[in-house]
Amino acid sequence: MTTSASAAAVPAPSGTDRAATHGLSGERLHGPGRSALVLGALGVVFGDIGTSPIYTIQTLFSPDDPHPVPLSADNVLGLVSMVFWSVTLVVTVLYVGVVLRADNHGEGGLMSLITLLGRRGRDGSRLSPRLVAGLTAAGIAGASLFLADSMITPAVSVLSAVEGMEVVNPGLKAFVVPVTMVIIVVLFAVQRFGTAKVGAAFGPVMALWFTVIGVAGLAQVVGNPGVLRALSPTYAVGFFLAEPGIAFFALATVVLSVTGAEALYADLGHFGRPAISRAWLFLVYPALLLSYAGQGALLLGDLSADGPVTAPFFRSMPSWALLPVVVLATAATVIASQAVITGAFSAVRQAVRLGYLPRLRITHTSAHTIGQIYVPWVNWALMVAVVLLVAAFESSAALAFAYGMSVTGTILITTSIITVVAAHQWSWPRPVVYLGGGAMALLMLLFLAAGLSKLAHGAWVPLVIGAALFTVMSTWARGRVVVTRLRTHHEGPLSALLTQVHEAGVARVPGTAIYLNRASDDGTSTAPLAMRATVEHLHVLHEQVVLVAVETAQSPYVPLDEVARVLPPPHDDAGHEEAPGRPGRPGDPLQVVLRFGYMQRTDVPDALAVLREREGLDLDLEGASWFLSTIELRRASGDDDGDGHGVPQVHLPRWQRGLFTATARLTTDAARSFDLPAARTVVMGSRIEV
């Protein structure tokens, strides 16, 4: 599965146009522009699902399957029919027909879908908080499964392609795993350089890939056109009626044919619905169906156990083209893996900005392309996990058993949320929505139930990884609430500190101090810990003080000239303004709120510079000192409920306290995250026990 912001993404405009043009729609482009979007979508969106034919049919008839499918003409036709209709219903009907319509200001993906739940319906109503909370938790679970899948996809994709070496020369079998590991290590090692240079080749390579597998499949179909009978759903239904047990367990492998379907939605913001839909309907979908049908035709021509069943995809190729196809397949699977890796970076960034993960170090690898990011910690963690999976399972068929569970879970969760969105916000006829959504959910539940039969054979892997990631994200979200409450107590009201400054005659020193802070529109802002420490311990304050609050919008991008807004002056304890006149005068702090989109770079100095120019403020950003308020988290000793001063000390179970404080150690430097000048940034704070 992929949610990538990969190299083929649309170049990012600067300034105020960035948010407005993000998520370019092919309807507004003509000729070369539209073709470029379609070609880019081929290289980024369809890498995962486009390489599924390499291993799907092979795994269905694998003798290593705990519930193997006997090789017979009826079973081949039944399974090809199941694959065809699974791809049609899940990808064409669900994703292309419905899910792609659920854009959040042009952005897609499960995290974006979650944010849509908070919007009002067309009748002005809102969903119940309990329903939103439940669906949000489900969405986080889906994101966790996606990240688990990000570990499995590179392993199974690259391994399945390199296994083509065995078809070329059986003596090369011993080199499959080592070669796969080398490719994977190199792939992750080059991530820090960005993918802009290689990204330009992604589209043409995948276009060639789909052409090759489509033509090869067509050649096999021409030789045995009887396989086209499988296009009728009666063969899938007949297979279930004749062999209900075998057909049910086969669903766990049939689902491999739709792996990567969610990439169509995840990359919506980079290519737009028209480009993705056209690429799918006019090239990818026909090529995949021809490839699956071609493999079915090949098997119908030779039903022997030592026939092409061991590697039907590669054996459907002409002998003279086998080696080039192995090379092309390896390139295609590397592209699919690249999309998954960058997709993981994108998903983690969204989770960080929405408060489900700590602030991680994120490097922007391109100044011109939206979404070109690199997350070092995630990159190396993924690499270790992928290498371990390859070493543990050693074959794509064995890994495929683990692959389907995360895919099924993610699609099931997406189906549940999109059903609610369509019924509530789009005002589609509810009987039709619930009937269609229920039918699709039932299909995915069947896939999920079948996948559970593979638990002992690897299906437990994505479930365990997903559960662990869900626990981390839910614990972090809950811990943030606890820490915010405790931090608010330590900071105290801003108005009280300003009253202290005025009454105590705190000395003012020349210059500008910019404190990052949390603020609200009702004037109940708290005092930054760094500002309080400056006043109470150093007994001074700069002549010009700016309090900057950084917030995350429920949309992916906010135009740069709309990011910043100035709040009214703070009030004293009696409710009067501390200083009359325009905020920003000496002695009267200027309060600014910066609201960035959850996919946006949080460049605080740049946003303040735009505000200065827009409002005509006398603000010395070039010589200002930047102050960060940080807290040191410590696990509270014992299980007491307070510190004797009305401040609760323990709010999380003991195990969650340990997990939260351990996760907090991953938090990166705030100055780097907000693009603050390192030479003029001062960090001050206090210690909080949780």
Backbone hydrogen bonds, N-H to C=O, Kabsch-Sander energy under -0.5 kcal/mol:
donor,donor_aa,acceptor,acceptor_aa,energy
3,T,339,A,-0.5
9,A,6,S,-1.9
10,V,270,H,-0.5
12,A,368,H,-3.7
17,D,14,S,-1.4
18,R,15,G,-1.3
20,A,16,T,-0.6
21,T,17,D,-2.1
22,H,18,R,-0.9
23,G,269,G,-0.7
28,R,25,S,-1.8
29,L,26,G,-1.0
33,G,30,H,-1.5
35,S,31,G,-2.2
36,A,32,P,-2.5
37,L,33,G,-1.7
38,V,34,R,-2.1
39,L,35,S,-2.7
40,G,36,A,-2.6
41,A,37,L,-2.5
42,L,38,V,-1.9
43,G,39,L,-1.5
44,V,40,G,-1.5
45,V,41,A,-2.0
46,F,41,A,-1.1
50,G,46,F,-1.8
51,T,47,G,-0.7
51,T,48,D,-1.0
52,S,49,I,-0.8
54,I,51,T,-1.3
55,Y,52,S,-1.3
56,T,52,S,-2.1
59,T,55,Y,-2.3
60,L,56,T,-1.9
61,F,57,I,-1.3
62,S,59,T,-1.3
65,D,62,S,-1.4
69,V,60,L,-0.8
72,S,70,P,-0.8
76,V,72,S,-2.5
77,L,73,A,-2.4
78,G,74,D,-2.5
79,L,75,N,-2.6
80,V,76,V,-2.5
81,S,77,L,-2.0
82,M,78,G,-2.0
83,V,79,L,-2.6
84,F,80,V,-2.6
85,W,81,S,-2.4
86,S,82,M,-2.0
87,V,83,V,-2.5
88,T,84,F,-2.1
89,L,85,W,-2.6
90,V,86,S,-2.6
91,V,87,V,-1.5
92,T,87,V,-1.4
93,V,88,T,-2.2
94,L,89,L,-2.3
95,Y,90,V,-1.7
96,V,91,V,-3.0
97,G,92,T,-1.1
98,V,94,L,-1.3
99,V,94,L,-2.8
100,L,95,Y,-2.4
101,R,98,V,-1.9
102,A,99,V,-2.2
103,D,101,R,-1.6
104,N,107,E,-2.9
105,H,103,D,-0.8
107,E,104,N,-1.5
113,L,109,G,-2.4
114,I,110,L,-2.2
115,T,111,M,-1.4
116,L,112,S,-1.0
116,L,113,L,-0.5
117,L,113,L,-0.6
117,L,114,I,-1.4
118,G,115,T,-0.9
119,R,116,L,-1.6
121,G,125,S,-3.2
122,R,424,H,-0.7
124,G,121,G,-2.1
132,V,128,S,-2.5
133,A,129,P,-2.6
134,G,130,R,-2.2
135,L,131,L,-2.7
136,T,132,V,-2.5
137,A,133,A,-2.3
138,A,134,G,-2.0
139,G,135,L,-2.5
140,I,136,T,-2.4
141,A,137,A,-2.1
142,G,138,A,-2.3
143,A,139,G,-2.4
144,S,140,I,-2.2
145,L,141,A,-2.2
146,F,142,G,-2.2
147,L,143,A,-2.2
148,A,144,S,-2.0
149,D,145,L,-2.6
150,S,146,F,-1.8
151,M,147,L,-0.6
151,M,148,A,-1.1
152,I,148,A,-1.1
153,T,149,D,-3.1
155,A,151,M,-0.6
156,V,152,I,-2.8
157,S,153,T,-2.7
158,V,154,P,-1.9
159,L,155,A,-1.8
160,S,156,V,-1.9
161,A,157,S,-1.6
162,V,158,V,-2.6
163,E,159,L,-1.7
164,G,161,A,-1.7
165,M,162,V,-2.3
166,E,163,E,-1.5
167,V,163,E,-0.6
168,V,164,G,-1.7
169,N,165,M,-2.9
172,L,169,N,-2.6
173,K,170,P,-1.4
175,F,172,L,-1.7
176,V,173,K,-1.4
179,V,175,F,-2.5
180,T,176,V,-2.3
181,M,177,V,-2.4
182,V,178,P,-2.2
183,I,179,V,-2.4
184,I,180,T,-2.3
185,V,181,M,-2.7
186,V,182,V,-2.5
187,L,183,I,-2.4
188,F,184,I,-2.3
189,A,185,V,-2.2
190,V,186,V,-1.6
191,Q,188,F,-1.0
192,R,189,A,-0.5
193,F,190,V,-1.5
194,G,191,Q,-1.9
199,G,195,T,-2.1
200,A,196,A,-0.8
201,A,198,V,-1.4
202,F,199,G,-1.2
203,G,199,G,-0.7
205,V,201,A,-2.1
206,M,202,F,-2.4
207,A,203,G,-2.5
208,L,204,P,-2.4
209,W,205,V,-2.4
210,F,206,M,-2.7
211,T,207,A,-1.8
212,V,208,L,-2.7
213,I,209,W,-2.6
214,G,210,F,-1.9
215,V,211,T,-2.6
216,A,212,V,-2.7
217,G,213,I,-2.0
218,L,214,G,-2.4
219,A,215,V,-2.3
220,Q,216,A,-1.5
221,V,217,G,-2.2
222,V,218,L,-2.6
223,G,219,A,-1.4
224,N,220,Q,-1.3
227,V,224,N,-1.7
228,L,225,P,-1.9
229,R,226,G,-1.6
230,A,227,V,-2.1
231,L,228,L,-1.7
232,S,229,R,-1.8
235,Y,232,S,-1.6
236,A,232,S,-0.6
237,V,233,P,-2.5
238,G,234,T,-2.8
239,F,235,Y,-2.0
240,F,236,A,-1.8
241,L,237,V,-2.3
242,A,238,G,-2.6
243,E,239,F,-2.7
247,A,243,E,-2.9
248,F,244,P,-2.2
249,F,245,G,-2.2
250,A,246,I,-1.9
251,L,247,A,-0.9
251,L,248,F,-1.0
252,A,249,F,-1.1
253,T,250,A,-1.7
254,V,250,A,-2.5
255,V,251,L,-1.8
256,L,253,T,-1.9
257,S,254,V,-2.1
258,V,255,V,-1.7
259,T,256,L,-1.2
261,A,258,V,-2.1
263,A,260,G,-1.3
264,L,261,A,-1.5
266,A,262,E,-2.5
267,D,263,A,-2.1
268,L,265,Y,-1.5
270,H,267,D,-1.1
271,F,267,D,-1.2
272,G,268,L,-2.4
275,A,271,F,-0.5
276,I,272,G,-1.9
277,S,273,R,-2.8
278,R,274,P,-2.6
279,A,275,A,-2.4
280,W,276,I,-2.1
281,L,277,S,-2.9
282,F,278,R,-2.5
283,L,279,A,-1.2
284,V,279,A,-2.4
285,Y,280,W,-3.2
287,A,283,L,-2.3
288,L,284,V,-2.7
289,L,285,Y,-2.3
290,L,286,P,-2.4
291,S,287,A,-2.2
292,Y,288,L,-2.7
293,A,289,L,-2.7
294,G,290,L,-2.8
295,Q,291,S,-2.2
296,G,292,Y,-2.1
297,A,293,A,-2.6
298,L,294,G,-2.2
299,L,295,Q,-2.1
300,L,296,G,-2.3
301,G,297,A,-1.3
302,D,298,L,-0.6
302,D,299,L,-1.0
307,G,304,S,-1.6
310,T,307,G,-1.1
311,A,308,P,-1.3
315,R,311,A,-2.4
316,S,312,P,-0.8
316,S,313,F,-0.7
317,M,314,F,-1.4
321,A,318,P,-1.2
322,L,318,P,-0.5
322,L,319,S,-0.9
325,V,321,A,-2.3
326,V,322,L,-2.2
327,V,323,L,-2.1
328,L,324,P,-2.7
329,A,325,V,-3.2
330,T,326,V,-2.2
331,A,327,V,-2.2
332,A,328,L,-2.6
333,T,329,A,-2.5
334,V,330,T,-2.1
335,I,331,A,-2.2
336,A,332,A,-2.3
337,S,333,T,-2.4
338,Q,334,V,-2.7
339,A,335,I,-2.3
340,V,336,A,-1.8
341,I,337,S,-2.6
342,T,338,Q,-2.5
343,G,339,A,-1.9
344,A,340,V,-2.3
345,F,341,I,-2.1
346,S,342,T,-2.3
347,A,343,G,-2.7
348,V,344,A,-2.6
349,R,345,F,-2.3
350,Q,346,S,-2.2
351,A,347,A,-2.3
352,V,348,V,-2.5
353,R,349,R,-2.5
354,L,350,Q,-2.0
355,G,352,V,-1.2
356,Y,351,A,-3.2
357,L,351,A,-0.9
360,L,358,P,-0.8
363,T,374,Y,-3.2
365,T,363,T,-0.7
365,T,372,Q,-1.7
366,S,372,Q,-0.8
370,I,10,V,-1.1
372,Q,369,T,-1.4
373,I,371,G,-1.5
374,Y,363,T,-2.3
379,N,375,V,-2.6
380,W,376,P,-2.4
381,A,377,W,-1.9
382,L,378,V,-2.6
383,M,379,N,-2.2
384,V,380,W,-2.2
385,A,381,A,-2.1
386,V,382,L,-2.9
387,V,383,M,-2.5
388,L,384,V,-2.3
389,L,385,A,-2.1
390,V,386,V,-2.3
391,A,387,V,-2.4
392,A,388,L,-2.2
393,F,389,L,-2.6
394,E,390,V,-2.0
399,L,395,S,-1.9
400,A,396,S,-2.1
401,F,397,A,-0.7
401,F,398,A,-0.7
402,A,398,A,-0.5
402,A,399,L,-1.0
403,Y,399,L,-1.4
404,G,400,A,-1.4
406,S,402,A,-0.7
407,V,403,Y,-1.1
408,T,404,G,-2.6
409,G,405,M,-2.5
410,T,406,S,-2.2
411,I,407,V,-2.4
412,L,408,T,-2.5
413,I,409,G,-2.1
414,T,410,T,-2.4
415,T,411,I,-2.5
416,S,412,L,-2.0
417,I,413,I,-2.3
418,I,414,T,-2.7
419,T,415,T,-1.8
420,V,416,S,-1.4
421,V,417,I,-2.4
422,A,418,I,-2.7
423,A,419,T,-1.9
424,H,420,V,-2.7
425,Q,421,V,-2.1
426,W,421,V,-1.5
428,W,422,A,-2.1
433,V,429,P,-2.6
434,Y,430,R,-3.1
435,L,431,P,-2.0
436,G,432,V,-2.7
437,G,433,V,-3.2
438,G,434,Y,-2.2
439,A,435,L,-2.2
440,M,436,G,-2.3
441,A,437,G,-2.6
442,L,438,G,-2.4
443,L,439,A,-2.0
444,M,440,M,-2.3
445,L,441,A,-2.3
446,L,442,L,-2.0
447,F,443,L,-2.1
448,L,444,M,-2.7
449,A,445,L,-2.9
450,A,446,L,-2.4
451,G,447,F,-2.2
452,L,448,L,-1.6
453,S,449,A,-0.6
453,S,450,A,-1.1
454,K,451,G,-2.0
455,L,452,L,-1.6
457,H,454,K,-1.5
458,G,455,L,-1.3
459,A,454,K,-2.3
460,W,455,L,-1.1
461,V,458,G,-1.7
463,L,459,A,-0.8
464,V,460,W,-2.8
465,I,461,V,-2.5
466,G,462,P,-2.9
467,A,463,L,-2.5
468,A,464,V,-2.3
469,L,465,I,-2.5
470,F,466,G,-2.7
471,T,467,A,-2.2
472,V,468,A,-2.1
473,M,469,L,-2.7
474,S,470,F,-2.8
475,T,471,T,-2.2
476,W,472,V,-2.4
477,A,473,M,-2.3
478,R,474,S,-2.3
479,G,475,T,-3.0
480,R,476,W,-2.3
481,V,477,A,-1.2
482,V,478,R,-1.8
483,V,479,G,-3.0
484,T,480,R,-2.6
485,R,481,V,-2.0
486,L,482,V,-2.3
487,R,483,V,-3.2
488,T,484,T,-2.4
489,H,485,R,-1.4
490,H,486,L,-2.0
491,E,487,R,-2.6
492,G,488,T,-2.3
494,L,525,S,-2.8
497,L,493,P,-1.4
498,L,494,L,-2.4
499,T,495,S,-2.1
500,Q,496,A,-2.0
501,V,497,L,-2.1
502,H,498,L,-2.3
503,E,499,T,-2.7
504,A,500,Q,-2.4
505,G,501,V,-0.6
506,V,501,V,-1.8
507,A,539,H,-1.1
509,V,541,L,-2.0
513,A,544,Q,-2.8
514,I,625,S,-2.9
515,Y,513,A,-0.6
515,Y,546,V,-3.1
516,L,627,F,-2.0
517,N,548,V,-3.9
523,G,520,S,-1.2
526,T,518,R,-0.8
527,A,492,G,-2.5
532,R,528,P,-2.6
533,A,529,L,-2.4
534,T,530,A,-2.0
535,V,531,M,-2.2
536,E,532,R,-2.9
537,H,533,A,-2.2
538,L,533,A,-0.8
538,L,534,T,-1.0
539,H,534,T,-0.7
539,H,535,V,-0.5
540,V,534,T,-1.2
541,L,507,A,-1.8
543,E,509,V,-2.3
544,Q,511,G,-2.0
545,V,543,E,-0.6
546,V,513,A,-2.7
547,L,590,L,-3.0
548,V,515,Y,-3.2
548,V,546,V,-0.6
549,A,547,L,-0.5
549,A,592,V,-2.8
550,V,517,N,-0.6
551,E,549,A,-0.6
551,E,594,L,-3.2
553,A,551,E,-0.5
553,A,596,F,-3.2
560,L,15,G,-0.8
562,E,559,P,-2.4
563,V,559,P,-0.5
563,V,560,L,-0.9
565,R,593,V,-1.6
567,L,591,Q,-2.9
572,D,576,H,-3.0
575,G,572,D,-1.8
578,E,570,P,-1.9
584,G,588,D,-1.1
585,R,582,R,-0.9
587,G,543,E,-1.3
588,D,585,R,-2.4
590,L,545,V,-2.6
591,Q,589,P,-0.6
592,V,547,L,-3.3
592,V,590,L,-0.5
593,V,565,R,-2.7
594,L,549,A,-3.6
594,L,592,V,-0.5
595,R,563,V,-2.5
595,R,593,V,-0.6
596,F,551,E,-2.3
596,F,594,L,-0.7
598,Y,555,S,-1.6
599,M,556,P,-2.0
600,Q,597,G,-1.7
603,D,601,R,-1.6
604,V,602,T,-1.2
604,V,674,F,-1.6
607,A,603,D,-2.0
608,L,604,V,-2.4
609,A,605,P,-2.1
610,V,606,D,-1.9
611,L,607,A,-2.0
612,R,608,L,-2.8
613,E,609,A,-2.0
614,R,610,V,-2.3
615,E,611,L,-2.9
616,G,612,R,-1.3
617,L,612,R,-1.3
619,L,617,L,-1.4
620,D,618,D,-0.5
621,L,619,L,-1.6
624,A,620,D,-0.6
625,S,512,T,-2.7
626,W,680,R,-3.2
627,F,514,I,-3.1
628,L,682,V,-3.0
630,T,628,L,-0.6
630,T,684,M,-2.3
632,E,686,S,-2.5
633,L,631,I,-0.6
634,R,688,I,-2.2
643,D,647,V,-0.9
651,H,649,Q,-0.6
651,H,690,V,-0.8
652,L,690,V,-0.6
657,R,653,P,-2.5
658,G,654,R,-2.0
659,L,655,W,-2.0
660,F,656,Q,-3.0
661,T,657,R,-2.5
662,A,658,G,-2.0
663,T,659,L,-2.6
664,A,660,F,-2.1
665,R,661,T,-0.7
665,R,662,A,-0.8
666,L,663,T,-1.9
667,T,664,A,-1.6
668,T,359,R,-3.7
673,S,669,D,-1.8
674,F,670,A,-2.3
675,D,672,R,-1.0
676,L,671,A,-2.8
678,A,676,L,-0.5
680,R,677,P,-1.3
681,T,678,A,-1.2
682,V,626,W,-3.7
684,M,628,L,-2.9
684,M,682,V,-0.5
686,S,630,T,-1.6
688,I,632,E,-2.7
690,V,634,R,-2.3
